Amino acid sequence: MTLRQHFMRTALTGAVLLAAYPAAAQTSSVNRQIDSLQSQIQQLQQQLQSLQGQVNQAQQNAAQAQQNAAQAQATAAQAQAQAPPKANGAIVTMSPGNRPGICTADLQNCIELTSRLQFDFGDYLDVHPQQSTGPHSLTSGVNARRARIGVLGKFAGDWNYALIFDGGGSNDGTQQSIIENAYVTYNGFRPVAIDLGYIDVPWTLDESTSSNDIMFMERSEIGNVVTNLASGDNRAAFGARSNDDRYWAGAYLTGPTSGSLHTGSNQQQLAGVARATYQALQGPDYSLHVGVDGEYVFAPRADGSSSSSTGDTVTFTDRPELRVDPTAFLNTGNIPAKNAAAVGGELAGGWQSLFFQGEYYHIFVDQAGLSATSPKPELNFDGFYTEASWTITGESRKYIPATGAYSAIVPDHPFSLKNGGWGAFELAARYAYIDLNDHDTPGVSPLVTGGVFGGRVQGIALGVNWYPVRNIRFMLNYIHNVVNKLPVTTALGGTSTGGVTIDAIALRTQVAF
């Protein structure tokens, strides 16, 4: 090979090498990128495998937990089935009316605390004729009208009991601390219940309405007079009652009130009372209530208060519809009687926030005579009341089947400065009439006529009731009574108190549960 050929070959080889160098460099860069991507893919695959392992482990743990729970539940059920039953434990309860109690877990045995305080202030604005002393000198002031504390309860589901003491009225001259209720009830013959003991005998619509729920501070005079004859508060009684959502019926044998003397010749009174009612109309926003009441005194005894009384007597007496002064203008005195009776009817109803209630009663007395030679005509007294209310905040009084009477107002929006509620407000009005005069002749002694000068009263009452919360109530009453009474010169058949016109205003503060 010539030198020229060798040179040409060398030059051609160099040119080829120079041309191949960039391609080789580019190939090397691509290879590095591929290696990097492969490394990243391997890392992602490792991470994916790690996550998959965690998921598998979590699924295994969940399955194991479910299996363990099922085994524990089965074990507990088996142990419960094999274990003897445990004794009932005590639980704390609270009634819808906020009455606290303690019951067994099955609610078959309970004891509950109950209390009632009614504190009154009264001012006699005008008494005519006015006297500085004597019966026409009425004293304004205050009175704890009712101050009750006690327990209610039941045993074995069917046995109920109550023991309640009342220390109210201690400064109005008529009452010291007494047994208000002390009774046992058997409910095993549902819907019939049997009561025995000192009870508030549910006779008349007004008396069957709790004093926590009555429209005015005091019930009407005719209601007080007829219930005090043979029923009313703290009366010894034995009887039965039954009810459903529409009807209420009950009958009782009654005796003296708690605290009556059992000494000397004072044998105790024996009487019978019965009441039956029916809700003729009943709906969410309306009701119409009708009822009949009757009582008969088989053996009257000087109203059960005197150990020196020898004759069988009955007495009808009541004060104005206010209890801060003990003066009773209505008073027949002790009437010697063979027996006495009262019959009457009740009517009530409501439509939305409007409510009315009224009762009429007629009293018969088969008198034994004011003296051996005086006439002995049958005595007849009667009276009635009608009252109505409007709850301006829209609430309504509800029917209570267990008592055959109506409840007070429960505010839809209880008083609260935080939430803006003002409670419920109720406006009320009542007209009442009672006549305890019979065979009364002006200027003629009852020994001659055989008559009674017990008095005749016409009265109106206006009221404003504020219910801030369920268990508290404030009542403001205006009372106007006109007593028409002939003064007599003998205690038989009446008292020497003459007629009077009374205007008064009263305020009650009530807390009850």
C-alpha positions as a printed NumPy array, in Angstrom:
array([[   0.   ,    0.   ,    0.   ],
       [   1.296,    3.355,   -0.996],
       [   1.71 ,    6.186,    1.41 ],
       [  -1.071,    8.053,   -0.301],
       [  -3.509,    5.189,    0.14 ],
       [  -2.53 ,    4.763,    3.813],
       [  -3.203,    8.427,    4.455],
       [  -6.574,    8.293,    2.754],
       [  -7.627,    5.251,    4.843],
       [  -6.549,    6.91 ,    8.065],
       [  -8.441,   10.081,    7.234],
       [ -11.566,    8.147,    6.29 ],
       [ -11.507,    6.167,    9.602],
       [ -11.203,    9.368,   11.648],
       [ -14.12 ,   10.912,    9.835],
       [ -16.233,    7.871,   10.594],
       [ -15.294,    8.018,   14.278],
       [ -16.086,   11.734,   14.514],
       [ -19.486,   11.113,   12.962],
       [ -20.328,    8.257,   15.418],
       [ -19.411,   10.11 ,   18.658],
       [ -22.627,   12.266,   19.094],
       [ -24.877,    9.282,   18.498],
       [ -23.005,    7.277,   21.111],
       [ -23.301,   10.145,   23.627],
       [ -27.059,   10.467,   23.022],
       [ -27.558,    6.717,   23.484],
       [ -25.737,    6.844,   26.803],
       [ -28.103,    9.634,   28.144],
       [ -31.211,    7.679,   27.151],
       [ -29.874,    4.642,   28.9  ],
       [ -29.381,    6.611,   32.096],
       [ -32.975,    7.952,   31.948],
       [ -34.31 ,    4.441,   31.415],
       [ -32.344,    3.225,   34.391],
       [ -33.744,    6.061,   36.519],
       [ -37.33 ,    5.325,   35.479],
       [ -36.846,    1.643,   36.163],
       [ -35.53 ,    2.505,   39.634],
       [ -38.568,    4.704,   40.317],
       [ -40.928,    1.971,   39.098],
       [ -39.241,   -0.511,   41.42 ],
       [ -39.685,    1.903,   44.348],
       [ -43.376,    2.419,   43.504],
       [ -43.845,   -1.328,   43.239],
       [ -42.259,   -1.743,   46.654],
       [ -44.523,    0.96 ,   48.137],
       [ -47.585,   -0.632,   46.505],
       [ -46.636,   -3.999,   47.936],
       [ -46.199,   -2.386,   51.381],
       [ -49.673,   -0.715,   51.197],
       [ -51.258,   -3.929,   50.03 ],
       [ -49.724,   -5.694,   52.999],
       [ -51.149,   -3.07 ,   55.355],
       [ -54.627,   -3.392,   53.797],
       [ -54.489,   -7.161,   54.115],
       [ -53.431,   -6.869,   57.752],
       [ -56.259,   -4.393,   58.516],
       [ -58.807,   -6.725,   56.932],
       [ -57.474,   -9.6  ,   58.969],
       [ -57.637,   -7.495,   62.168],
       [ -61.248,   -6.412,   61.437],
       [ -62.317,   -9.966,   60.76 ],
       [ -60.671,  -11.092,   63.99 ],
       [ -62.374,   -8.29 ,   65.939],
       [ -65.79 ,   -9.254,   64.579],
       [ -65.153,  -12.843,   65.441],
       [ -64.046,  -11.899,   68.971],
       [ -67.153,   -9.678,   69.457],
       [ -69.476,  -12.442,   68.298],
       [ -67.821,  -14.887,   70.662],
       [ -68.071,  -12.38 ,   73.561],
       [ -71.754,  -11.723,   72.848],
       [ -72.524,  -15.403,   72.712],
       [ -70.624,  -15.96 ,   75.954],
       [ -72.505,  -13.094,   77.689],
       [ -75.877,  -14.383,   76.486],
       [ -75.058,  -17.843,   77.717],
       [ -73.916,  -16.479,   81.093],
       [ -77.058,  -14.35 ,   81.421],
       [ -79.266,  -17.316,   80.619],
       [ -77.484,  -19.483,   83.189],
       [ -77.113,  -16.819,   85.934],
       [ -79.922,  -16.346,   88.521],
       [ -81.924,  -13.068,   88.215],
       [ -80.448,  -10.111,   90.072],
       [ -82.386,   -8.13 ,   92.664],
       [ -83.947,   -4.879,   91.445],
       [ -81.862,   -1.819,   92.145],
       [ -83.17 ,    1.64 ,   93.065],
       [ -83.52 ,    4.356,   90.435],
       [ -84.277,    8.039,   90.769],
       [ -87.5  ,    9.228,   89.095],
       [ -89.106,   12.573,   88.325],
       [ -92.819,   12.867,   87.562],
       [ -94.167,   15.159,   84.793],
       [ -95.093,   17.573,   87.592],
       [ -91.486,   17.559,   88.904],
       [ -92.195,   15.345,   91.916],
       [ -88.95 ,   13.52 ,   92.863],
       [ -88.997,    9.88 ,   93.828],
       [ -87.124,    6.612,   94.201],
       [ -88.354,    3.398,   92.556],
       [ -87.234,   -0.133,   91.969],
       [ -86.015,   -0.75 ,   88.422],
       [ -89.335,   -2.329,   87.443],
       [ -91.253,    0.746,   88.772],
       [ -93.475,   -1.521,   90.882],
       [ -92.363,   -0.018,   94.216],
       [ -91.935,    3.746,   94.608],
       [ -91.865,    6.535,   97.147],
       [ -92.265,   10.184,   96.112],
       [ -91.98 ,   13.477,   97.953],
       [ -94.84 ,   15.977,   97.656],
       [ -95.241,   19.496,   98.991],
       [ -97.573,   22.482,   98.66 ],
       [ -97.218,   26.045,   99.91 ],
       [ -99.878,   28.708,   99.397],
       [ -99.024,   32.003,  101.083],
       [-101.793,   34.626,  101.034],
       [-101.932,   38.351,  101.629],
       [-105.357,   39.969,  101.943],
       [-106.572,   43.528,  102.433],
       [-110.204,   44.381,  103.241],
       [-110.657,   47.551,  101.23 ],
       [-114.133,   48.263,  102.572],
       [-116.423,   46.621,  105.13 ],
       [-119.855,   48.187,  105.564],
       [-121.093,   48.691,  108.182],
       [-117.657,   49.042,  109.732],
       [-117.073,   48.428,  113.442],
       [-113.961,   48.94 ,  115.533],
       [-114.603,   45.642,  117.311],
       [-116.833,   42.626,  116.835],
       [-117.669,   40.557,  113.752],
       [-117.698,   43.573,  111.402],
       [-114.092,   44.394,  112.223],
       [-112.222,   42.304,  109.653],
       [-108.462,   42.149,  109.915],
       [-106.196,   42.353,  106.882],
       [-102.974,   40.376,  106.952],
       [-101.17 ,   37.27 ,  105.781],
       [-101.841,   33.561,  106.077],
       [-100.073,   30.366,  105.086],
       [-103.303,   28.979,  103.65 ],
       [-101.777,   25.567,  102.968],
       [ -98.347,   24.299,  103.991],
       [ -98.205,   20.609,  103.213],
       [ -95.421,   18.067,  103.194],
       [ -95.712,   14.33 ,  102.729],
       [ -94.975,   11.189,  100.79 ],
       [ -96.828,    9.214,   98.14 ],
       [ -95.969,    5.767,   96.931],
       [ -96.901,    2.277,   95.843],
       [ -95.972,   -1.323,   96.607],
       [ -96.102,   -4.333,   94.294],
       [ -97.694,   -2.222,   91.558],
       [-101.257,   -2.474,   92.925],
       [-101.027,   -0.849,   96.375],
       [-100.835,    2.94 ,   96.719],
       [-100.534,    5.011,   99.867],
       [-100.214,    8.614,  101.012],
       [ -99.217,   10.354,  104.23 ],
       [ -99.443,   14.166,  104.103],
       [ -99.462,   16.718,  106.925],
       [-100.792,   20.254,  106.62 ],
       [ -99.587,   23.08 ,  108.88 ],
       [-101.436,   25.774,  106.947],
       [-104.095,   28.098,  108.317],
       [-102.358,   28.282,  111.693],
       [-102.783,   32.06 ,  111.996],
       [-106.353,   32.417,  110.722],
       [-107.862,   30.905,  113.832],
       [-109.149,   27.672,  112.3  ],
       [-106.415,   25.099,  111.849],
       [-103.25 ,   23.711,  113.345],
       [-101.016,   20.981,  111.965],
       [-103.259,   18.057,  111.046],
       [-103.284,   14.871,  109.018],
       [-104.415,   15.914,  105.547],
       [-104.154,   12.464,  103.936],
       [-103.382,    9.066,  105.402],
       [-104.82 ,    6.331,  103.209],
       [-104.222,    3.108,  101.318],
       [-105.554,    2.38 ,   97.816],
       [-105.831,   -1.002,   96.09 ],
       [-105.768,   -0.9  ,   92.258],
       [-105.821,   -4.619,   91.512],
       [-109.394,   -4.548,   90.195],
       [-108.661,   -2.073,   87.408],
       [-110.367,    0.136,   86.414],
       [-111.828,    0.059,   89.95 ],
       [-109.765,    1.461,   92.835],
       [-110.605,    1.014,   96.532],
       [-109.661,    3.76 ,   99.047],
       [-109.501,    3.595,  102.862],
       [-108.299,    6.193,  105.363],
       [-108.259,    9.96 ,  105.707],
       [-108.659,   11.233,  102.161],
       [-109.805,   14.266,  100.221],
       [-113.136,   12.765,   99.162],
       [-113.632,   13.598,   95.461],
       [-117.202,   14.907,   95.651],
       [-118.338,   17.922,   93.541],
       [-116.365,   19.183,   90.576],
       [-114.711,   22.013,   92.5  ],
       [-113.558,   19.736,   95.335],
       [-112.272,   17.144,   92.84 ],
       [-110.136,   19.903,   91.339],
       [-106.886,   20.194,   93.279],
       [-106.385,   23.388,   95.264],
       [-103.26 ,   23.751,   93.12 ],
       [-105.509,   24.067,   90.061],
       [-108.664,   25.94 ,   91.168],
       [-109.419,   29.125,   89.23 ],
       [-109.642,   31.397,   92.301],
       [-107.871,   31.455,   95.644],
       [-110.934,   29.977,   97.365],
       [-113.768,   27.777,   96.199],
       [-117.3  ,   29.195,   96.194],
       [-119.361,   29.309,   99.415],
       [-121.908,   26.738,   98.209],
       [-119.104,   24.338,   97.301],
       [-117.516,   24.698,  100.736],
       [-120.819,   24.294,  102.576],
       [-121.929,   21.089,  100.832],
       [-118.525,   19.387,  100.921],
       [-118.049,   20.179,  104.607],
       [-121.313,   18.362,  105.344],
       [-119.969,   14.866,  104.559],
       [-116.901,   14.98 ,  102.295],
       [-114.021,   17.359,  101.606],
       [-110.491,   17.405,  103.017],
       [-109.069,   14.977,  105.653],
       [-112.331,   13.032,  105.837],
       [-112.337,    9.451,  107.117],
       [-113.72 ,    7.421,  104.238],
       [-114.005,    3.99 ,  102.658],
       [-115.138,    3.583,   99.084],
       [-114.462,    2.774,   95.472],
       [-114.046,    4.708,   92.242],
       [-113.635,    3.894,   88.584],
       [-112.845,    5.816,   85.418],
       [-111.723,    5.703,   81.825],
       [-110.993,    8.546,   79.4  ],
       [-114.648,    9.666,   79.386],
       [-116.434,    8.645,   82.611],
       [-115.715,    8.936,   86.332],
       [-117.814,    7.323,   89.085],
       [-117.273,    6.853,   92.805],
       [-119.096,    6.184,   96.09 ],
       [-117.86 ,    6.4  ,   99.703],
       [-118.964,    5.884,  103.271],
       [-117.602,    8.836,  105.242],
       [-117.05 ,    9.648,  108.906],
       [-115.459,   12.504,  110.842],
       [-112.51 ,   14.624,  109.801],
       [-109.051,   14.068,  111.27 ],
       [-108.673,   15.768,  114.636],
       [-112.336,   15.387,  115.615],
       [-112.831,   14.54 ,  119.294],
       [-113.788,   11.001,  120.241],
       [-114.66 ,   11.62 ,  123.903],
       [-117.852,   12.019,  125.932],
       [-121.114,   11.658,  124.07 ],
       [-119.645,   12.79 ,  120.763],
       [-120.304,    9.767,  118.57 ],
       [-118.892,   10.207,  115.085],
       [-120.838,   11.152,  111.99 ],
       [-121.716,    8.547,  109.377],
       [-122.652,    9.522,  105.823],
       [-122.515,    8.38 ,  102.209],
       [-121.526,   10.305,   99.073],
       [-121.617,    9.454,   95.368],
       [-120.521,   11.222,   92.184],
       [-120.774,   10.337,   88.484],
       [-119.504,   12.361,   85.518],
       [-119.128,   11.996,   81.768],
       [-117.262,   13.858,   79.048],
       [-120.089,   14.365,   76.56 ],
       [-117.68 ,   15.983,   74.104],
       [-113.966,   15.366,   74.01 ],
       [-111.379,   16.592,   71.511],
       [-107.907,   18.124,   71.355],
       [-109.302,   21.692,   71.493],
       [-112.707,   21.256,   73.147],
       [-114.633,   19.379,   75.828],
       [-118.034,   19.307,   77.529],
       [-118.338,   17.835,   81.014],
       [-121.541,   16.891,   82.879],
       [-121.995,   15.301,   86.29 ],
       [-124.333,   14.601,   89.203],
       [-123.533,   14.51 ,   92.926],
       [-125.399,   13.319,   96.008],
       [-124.687,   12.877,   99.717],
       [-126.73 ,   11.701,  102.705],
       [-125.904,   12.001,  106.404],
       [-127.284,    8.947,  108.215],
       [-126.125,    9.948,  111.7  ],
       [-125.176,   13.615,  112.216],
       [-123.179,   14.566,  115.308],
       [-122.587,   18.243,  116.145],
       [-120.178,   18.544,  113.21 ],
       [-117.806,   16.207,  115.086],
       [-116.057,   18.861,  117.161],
       [-117.501,   18.969,  120.689],
       [-117.119,   16.432,  123.486],
       [-120.113,   17.955,  125.324],
       [-122.637,   17.771,  122.478],
       [-125.612,   15.549,  123.191],
       [-127.897,   16.123,  120.204],
       [-127.507,   15.084,  116.615],
       [-126.772,   18.347,  114.816],
       [-125.504,   19.688,  111.501],
       [-123.958,   23.092,  110.897],
       [-123.511,   25.06 ,  107.692],
       [-120.973,   27.853,  107.826],
       [-118.424,   29.614,  105.638],
       [-116.336,   32.76 ,  105.453],
       [-115.997,   35.188,  102.544],
       [-113.804,   33.904,   99.716],
       [-110.691,   34.959,  101.611],
       [-108.957,   33.299,  104.574],
       [-106.934,   35.986,  106.385],
       [-109.721,   36.632,  108.951],
       [-111.711,   33.88 ,  110.724],
       [-115.074,   35.703,  110.821],
       [-117.883,   33.618,  109.296],
       [-120.935,   35.666,  108.288],
       [-122.632,   32.584,  106.848],
       [-123.573,   30.463,  109.866],
       [-126.717,   28.486,  110.628],
       [-125.584,   27.487,  114.086],
       [-126.037,   23.904,  115.276],
       [-129.307,   22.573,  113.826],
       [-130.693,   19.513,  115.671],
       [-131.34 ,   17.067,  112.852],
       [-132.342,   13.493,  112.212],
       [-130.479,   13.488,  108.915],
       [-129.406,   15.769,  106.089],
       [-128.735,   15.481,  102.388],
       [-127.506,   17.424,   99.373],
       [-127.879,   16.853,   95.631],
       [-126.615,   18.797,   92.658],
       [-125.165,   18.898,   89.216],
       [-121.977,   20.064,   87.545],
       [-121.263,   21.435,   84.093],
       [-117.96 ,   22.478,   82.565],
       [-116.231,   22.73 ,   79.225],
       [-113.656,   24.467,   77.159],
       [-112.838,   25.557,   73.674],
       [-109.192,   26.331,   72.973],
       [-108.13 ,   28.958,   75.547],
       [-111.681,   29.578,   76.88 ],
       [-113.047,   27.611,   79.851],
       [-116.186,   27.67 ,   82.01 ],
       [-117.414,   25.76 ,   85.036],
       [-120.526,   25.831,   87.197],
       [-122.399,   23.829,   89.839],
       [-125.767,   23.95 ,   91.626],
       [-126.617,   22.227,   94.939],
       [-129.751,   21.864,   97.041],
       [-129.552,   20.943,  100.74 ],
       [-132.281,   19.178,  102.759],
       [-132.361,   18.971,  106.554],
       [-134.856,   16.792,  108.379],
       [-134.642,   18.73 ,  111.615],
       [-135.414,   17.394,  115.07 ],
       [-136.661,   20.788,  116.227],
       [-135.049,   23.75 ,  117.945],
       [-137.031,   22.866,  121.064],
       [-139.51 ,   20.253,  122.199],
       [-142.446,   22.501,  121.343],
       [-141.126,   24.375,  118.285],
       [-142.22 ,   23.496,  114.746],
       [-140.068,   21.069,  112.794],
       [-140.382,   21.99 ,  109.113],
       [-137.971,   20.496,  106.626],
       [-135.227,   23.002,  105.908],
       [-134.112,   23.714,  102.362],
       [-131.006,   25.654,  101.36 ],
       [-129.405,   26.07 ,   97.964],
       [-126.719,   27.845,   96.002],
       [-124.702,   27.876,   92.815],
       [-121.695,   29.418,   91.138],
       [-120.552,   29.959,   87.592],
       [-117.051,   30.926,   86.567],
       [-115.102,   31.356,   83.344],
       [-111.549,   32.063,   82.281],
       [-109.567,   33.077,   79.219],
       [-105.895,   32.246,   78.888],
       [-104.584,   35.173,   76.885],
       [-101.326,   33.361,   76.046],
       [-103.22 ,   30.55 ,   74.306],
       [-102.902,   27.585,   76.691],
       [-105.94 ,   25.616,   77.889],
       [-107.088,   23.66 ,   80.933],
       [-106.909,   19.899,   80.322],
       [-109.287,   17.19 ,   81.521],
       [-107.806,   14.719,   84.035],
       [-109.589,   11.326,   83.752],
       [-108.279,   10.065,   87.122],
       [-110.107,   12.828,   89.028],
       [-112.949,   13.672,   86.653],
       [-111.894,   17.322,   86.814],
       [-109.662,   19.826,   85.042],
       [-106.049,   20.87 ,   85.502],
       [-104.526,   24.289,   85.874],
       [-102.661,   25.998,   83.05 ],
       [ -99.211,   24.694,   82.09 ],
       [ -97.248,   27.421,   80.272],
       [ -96.085,   26.646,   76.737],
       [ -93.254,   29.156,   77.125],
       [ -91.996,   29.157,   80.736],
       [ -90.663,   32.396,   82.128],
       [ -86.984,   32.833,   81.248],
       [ -84.929,   36.005,   80.868],
       [ -82.453,   34.023,   78.787],
       [ -84.961,   32.503,   76.343],
       [ -87.522,   35.289,   76.359],
       [ -90.522,   33.306,   77.696],
       [ -93.096,   34.989,   79.951],
       [ -95.158,   32.015,   81.15 ],
       [ -98.964,   31.932,   80.884],
       [-101.563,   34.531,   81.903],
       [-105.195,   33.732,   82.724],
       [-108.108,   36.132,   83.315],
       [-111.053,   34.813,   85.377],
       [-114.491,   35.922,   86.631],
       [-117.035,   34.271,   88.942],
       [-120.548,   34.908,   90.231],
       [-121.729,   32.943,   93.28 ],
       [-124.935,   32.748,   95.297],
       [-125.937,   30.857,   98.427],
       [-129.03 ,   31.024,  100.641],
       [-128.916,   29.518,  104.149],
       [-132.143,   31.191,  105.291],
       [-135.342,   29.196,  105.526],
       [-138.633,   29.794,  107.367],
       [-137.074,   33.054,  108.523],
       [-139.521,   35.762,  109.522],
       [-138.151,   39.195,  110.423],
       [-138.833,   39.991,  114.058],
       [-140.029,   36.457,  114.886],
       [-137.882,   34.034,  116.883],
       [-136.815,   30.793,  115.15 ],
       [-138.223,   28.983,  118.182],
       [-141.64 ,   30.04 ,  116.895],
       [-141.145,   29.406,  113.195],
       [-138.674,   26.529,  113.318],
       [-136.656,   28.575,  110.838],
       [-132.95 ,   29.227,  110.363],
       [-131.231,   32.573,  109.775],
       [-127.972,   31.335,  108.234],
       [-127.537,   34.211,  105.776],
       [-127.741,   34.878,  102.076],
       [-124.682,   35.88 ,  100.018],
       [-124.245,   37.165,   96.495],
       [-120.688,   37.704,   95.352],
       [-118.47 ,   38.365,   92.398],
       [-114.773,   37.667,   92.057],
       [-112.268,   38.763,   89.435],
       [-108.87 ,   37.171,   89.046],
       [-105.559,   37.361,   87.206],
       [-103.383,   34.248,   87.369],
       [ -99.744,   34.15 ,   86.256],
       [ -98.045,   30.793,   85.709],
       [ -94.324,   31.587,   85.205],
       [ -93.375,   27.879,   85.262],
       [ -95.274,   24.654,   85.835],
       [ -94.82 ,   24.508,   89.622],
       [ -95.264,   28.179,   90.545],
       [ -98.364,   30.357,   90.355],
       [ -99.273,   33.899,   91.42 ],
       [-102.982,   34.76 ,   91.883],
       [-104.492,   38.224,   92.257],
       [-108.187,   38.287,   93.282],
       [-110.738,   41.046,   93.807],
       [-113.718,   39.961,   95.937],
       [-117.095,   41.661,   96.423],
       [-119.605,   39.96 ,   98.733],
       [-123.006,   41.172,   99.871],
       [-124.264,   39.279,  102.941],
       [-127.978,   39.594,  103.685],
       [-128.538,   38.31 ,  107.18 ],
       [-131.192,   38.951,  109.832],
       [-129.833,   39.291,  113.376],
       [-131.491,   36.927,  115.859],
       [-131.554,   36.835,  119.626],
       [-130.845,   33.148,  120.123],
       [-127.972,   30.893,  119.144],
       [-130.422,   28.278,  117.906],
       [-131.002,   28.604,  114.205],
       [-128.401,   31.266,  113.54 ],
       [-126.017,   33.81 ,  115.014],
       [-126.398,   37.447,  115.974],
       [-124.099,   38.679,  113.199],
       [-125.929,   41.109,  110.903],
       [-125.519,   41.711,  107.176],
       [-122.422,   43.244,  105.654],
       [-120.901,   44.314,  102.326],
       [-117.261,   43.354,  101.798],
       [-114.701,   44.475,   99.225],
       [-111.269,   42.914,   99.408],
       [-108.153,   42.27 ,   97.363],
       [-105.869,   39.287,   97.833],
       [-102.618,   37.875,   96.465],
       [-101.42 ,   34.276,   96.627],
       [ -97.956,   32.899,   96.001],
       [ -98.04 ,   29.157,   95.312],
       [ -95.316,   26.535,   94.986],
       [ -96.423,   22.931,   94.565],
       [ -95.16 ,   19.586,   93.312]])
